[in-house]
Amino acid sequence: MSERTDKGYAAGFACLVGRPNAGKSTLTNALVGQKVAITSSKPQTTRHTIRGIVSSPTSQLVLVDTPGLHKPRTLLGERLNDVVRETLLEVDVIGFCLPADQRIGPGDAFIANELKEIQRAKRRPVVAIATKTDRVDKGRLAEHLIAIDQLGEWDEIVPCSAVSGEQVEDVARVLSSHLPPSPGPLYPEGVLTDEPEAVMVAELVREAALEGVRDELPHSLAVVVEEMVPREGRSEANPLLDVRVNVFVERSSQKAIIIGKGGSRLREVGSNARHAIEALLGQKVFLDLHVKVAKDWQRDPKQLQRLGF
């Protein structure tokens, strides 16, 4: 992490931005050293600004993981972009993630232009981060770094692989070097995220539901935790948490995909999600999953509000 003995302690907020599936959530988890953001091969996985907290003796870096900036096709898409823009104006440093296994494209240029406006208006430092370097050879990486350099004026460019861990500490050090001085940490020692448990449980269920489904489904999936209550009559030595969760889709055909033949897929989703939730909460969980249809919820302001957007 950052060595700031000359300036004393530093603490502040960093935002990771990039087009969908640029590796932002995976990098957040790698920097924190624990899973605080859900990851998926499907684009638009992240819908909440999840804070991952990286503490060291000399600094505290609070990572804000945002949805991918993209050209919106629905009201949900517009609201997700608004979340990103609002976040960018409030942080101390911005990390722009550009995956090394993909060519620089129109989506990256779109974000770069947005960042130029913010750099001019707010003078926010922007660090370009070449993610997924484990997927390319040295020649391809060199081409990618040159393309990043030509895309805009960055304070620094750092290549890394969140999967292999290569140069992840360099990313933390560089981002931390742009944080303001602080009398102490913003969050207590040992805290890794400020996300409410219910939000993280919902995200883990959505991550499990997204695994192995067709491309049509990710955008149409929303998860709401209805209740999390301790099971009555259980001893303190053997507690059980009852977790009731609703999974919302937009069409009956999508409901059938989630449930699967004879309920097989829903059982698999429930099992995978339960294991992840138990690891998160450190106790046994009874997970009660229900799949419901909320017709065209992505385009309906009232339903978006009800589902937490």
N, C-alpha and C positions, 0 to 999 in steps of 0.2 A: 504493500500500500504506500501511500504518499509519504515522502520524507519532508516534513515541513518544520524542522527544528529551528530554521532561521526566522520563520514567521509565527511560530507557536501553533496552537490548535486551529483547525479549520473544519467547518461543517456546513453542509448545504445540500441543495437538490440538483440532481442530474436527470435529464429526460432522454430516453432512447427513442428515436424516431426512425422511420423507414417504411418502405412499402410493405404490404402484407407478406408474411412469411420470410422476412429478412433475417430472422434469428434473434429478435429482440428479447423474447421471453426466455429462450434458452440461455442467452448471455446474462440476463438478470439472475437466473438461477445459479449460473456458474460463478458470478461475482459474489453473490450472497453465500454460496456454499450449501444451499438447501433449496428445495422446491418451494417457491413462493408465487410463481406464475405458471399457468397451465401452458403446455406446449402441444402442438399438433402439426402434422404435415399439411393440414387444411388452412388456407388463408383466412384472415379475419377471426382468428381464435380469441384474441384478447379483446374484451369489451369494457373492462374496468381499468382505471389507472392504479395498478398495484404497486405499492411501495416496497422495495427490497432495501434493507438497511445493511451497509457494509461498514463495520467499525474497526478502527485500528488505534494504537496509542496516540497517533498524531492527527487523526481526522475521522470524520463520520460522513460517509457518502450515502445519501438517501436517493435511491433509484426509483424513478417514476416510469413504469412501463405502460405505453399507450397503445391503442389500436393502430393498425397500419393506415397511414394516409393514402387515400385512393380516390378515384373519380366515382362519386356516389351515384347509385342507381335507385336507392330507396330512401325514405325518411330516416330509417335507422342509420344508413350510410352517412347521411348528412350530419346526423347528431354525433356519430363517432368522430368525424372530421372536426366538428366543433370542439369536442373534448380535447383533441390533440392540440389545436391552435391555442385554446385557453391555457393548457398546461405549459406550452412553450414560452408563453409570456411571463410565467411565474417562476421558472427554474433559474439556477445560476449558471449551468453549462448544459449544452445539448450534444448528445452522441448520435450521429447520423449513420445508421447501419446499412451497409451495402454488401450483399452476399457475393463472395468471390466466385461461386459456381454459376452465376448469372451475369450476362452482359449488362452494362449500364443502359437503361431504357428510358422511355418517356415518363414512366412513373417516378424514377429517380430524379429526372430533370425537373419535374413538377414540384417535388419536395425541395430540391436545391433552390429553386426560385423562391419558395415560401420562406426558406431559411435565410436567404439573402435579405429579404424584407425585414425579418426579425433582427438580423445582425445590424442593419442600418438604423432601425428604430430604437432597439433596446441595447445594442452593443453586447449581445450575448455571445460568448465564445462557442464555437462549434467544432467538435472533434469528429472527423470522419473515421468510421470503424469498418474495416474490411472483415466481415464475418465469414464463417464456414471455410476457413483456409485449409482445413484438413481434406476438403473435397477436390482440391486442384493441385497441379504441380507448380514448381517454382516459376516456370516461364509464364504460365497463365496468371499466376498471382502478380508477377511484375507488370503484365499488361493491365491488370485490373487496377493496380495502385496508380499507374500513369493516368488511366481513364478517370479515376476519382480526383486526382490532382487537377485535371483539366475541367472538371465539372464545376468547381467553385473555389473560393478562397477559404481554406480551412485553417484553424489554429494548429492542428496537428492531424496526421493520418496514422492510424494504428491498425495493423493486421492482427487477427486472433482467431482461435477456434475454441468455442465454448464446449464442444464435445470432447476434444483432446486436452483442453486446459491450456494449450499453448498461448502465451502472451496475454492471458486473461488478467494477470496481476499488473501488466503494463497498462491495460485499459483502465483498471481501477486507479493506478498511480496518476495517469494523465488526467483523467476526469477530476480526481481529488485536487490536483494542482491548480485548478481553476475555481476552487471553492473559496468563499470569503472567510476571513478570520472569525473565530467564535470563542466565547468564554468557556465552552464545553459542548458535549454532545447534545443533539436535539432529541434523541430517544435514549432510554435507559440501556445499559449494557446488557447484551443477551437478546434484546428484541430484534427480530429479523424482518418483521413486516407489521404494518398497522391495519391490515385488512381485517374486518370482523370475521370470526370463525364461520358464520353462516355463508358469507360471500365466498370464502375459500372452499367450503363444502360444495356449494353450487357449482363452482368452477371445476372441481374434481369430477363431479358427476358429468358435466358437459364434456370434459376431456375424454372420459371413458366412453361416452355416447358417440363421440366423433371418430373414434378409432375404427377404421375399416369400412366406413360408409361411403356412398356415392357422393359425387361433387355437389349434387343439388341440395344436400341436407345441411351443411354447416351453418349457412346464413339463417336457416329457418328454425334453428334450435335455440330455445331459451330455457333456463332452469331456475326454479324458485324453491327455496327451502321454506316449507310451511311451518315446521316446528322442530326444535331440538330439545327433548326433555329426558331427564333421567328416569329409567324404569323404576316404578315403585316396588318396594318390597325386596330390593336387592341389597346385599350387604356391602359395606364400605370396601371390603376386600375384593369384591367381585361385581363392580358396577356395570351397568349397561345403558347406553344412550340410544333412545328411540329417535331416529331422524326420518322425517316424512318429507319427501321431495316430489314436486311436480315437474315433469319435462314437457314443454310446450313445443308443438310443431304447427305448421300452417295448413297441412292437408292430411286427409285420412290415409293417403298412400304413403306419406312419410311416417305416420304412426305405425303402419304395418312394417316398415323397414326397421324402426327402432325395436319393436316387439319381437320380430322374427317368427319363424315357423314354430308354432306351439309355445311361444314365449322364450325360445332358446336364446335369442340375442339379448333380450332384456335381462335375463338371468346373468349372462356374461357381463353386461354393462354394470349390473348391480354388484356382482362379485368383485370386479376390478375397482369400482369406485369405493366399495366398502373397505377394501384393503388399504387404499390410499388415504381414506378418511381416518381410519384407525391409526395409521402411521402419523398423520397430522395431529390428531387429538390425544394420542397415547392411551386410548381405552377402547374396549369392545363397543361395537355399534350394531344396532339392528336398523338396516336401511330399507325403508318402505318407498318404492318408486312407483309413480303413476304417470302414464303418458296421456296427454290431452291435446286436442286440436283447438288452436286459437287462430281462426281463419285470417290470413293475410296480416298478421300482427305487425310485420315490419313496416307496413304502410299506414297503420292506424294509430294516430296520436294517443288516443285513450288507452289502447292496449299496450303501446310502448311504455307509457307512464306506469301502468299496472305491473308491467314486467321489470320495472326498475331502470328504464332508459329515459 
